[in-house]
């Protein structure tokens, strides 16, 4: 996975770029900056593989910033973003990999990603067709998909096969009774037929895993089944769980890892692939993600990187726009640290409208008080 830094002086565009780039499984954002000087200060410590640079920025434009970064790391890959095509020639004079015209789209990012990976592999002395993370990957946040070492998404023989695998993964290293599986997935059938369907689905699942070279085993133990996976298999849920057990707060030592884990959460567990049995898991993982967001915001406020704190809150609210605590923290951020009534009023109005339309309720009292106190001040 390539480490990406973004420099864009307009905050809304920066937020949009971060959301678009995060959709690509081969790219991981390690920093987003509206201030070119701040980006340059963090360049050496962050050690990005790729930098997306806006060309038109005040004080230091993207071309100047690229030249300074190349002096620090001549192997850095630069991708310029611009609203004006006439900058293309200037972009290539500083050895840019490519330039993208705004607005940046997922298609544009996907188009250049293969080239970025190939160039990175060559610079690192890897074979041209080697991916940096040649391993099986399992993604459950915002979707459910299993990707082979080549990056292709596995198509399952039946929906039940896919759902059964998802259930096993959420209960990894636990023996699950066949009777529990029958009750969960075939409760509308008589016992003999349900058992037959279970055996057949297990068979199809094992066959699909083996054919696609997936290092996941499903062992039969007495009257139950146990899923075991190779340690080299990437599993986003496991990454978040392990992080939550290891860290209670965000510090300068673990902020990079905290950002990586934060970027993995791209939406509700399994997305639209809804199952009643996953409700408790959704609550568990939402709790981890909420705590991580809160800790990141606290950390960035502490080091006075207020725009980073704002970005974390905005990303969270894209997924959970009605979350009361995060909306309140963002309102307080605008009132206290930005001292910006326009931002405060705009977000308050959006929140108020959403609550009215979705839940037919009024804005929480604490949120009303934040706005009222600012107006009185």
Protein Blocks (a to p, Z undefined) as FASTA:
>chain_A
ZZdddddfblklmmmmmmmmmmpmkbccfbdcfbfklmmmmmmmnopabdcddfbdghia
fklmmmmmmmmmmmbccddddfbfklmmmmmmnopabdcdddddfklmmmmmmmmmmmmm
mmnopafklcfblcddddfehpacdddfkopacddfbfklmmmmmmmmmmgoiacdfklm
mmmmmmmbcfklmmmmmmmmmmmmmmmmmmnopacddddehjaccddddfklccfklmmm
mmmmmpmbdcfklmmmmmmmmmmmnbdehilmccfklmmmmmmmmmmmmmmmmmmmmmmm
mnopaklmmmmmmmmmmmmmmlmklmmmmmmmmmmmnopaklmmmmmmmmmmmmmmmnop
acdfklmmmmmmmmmZZ
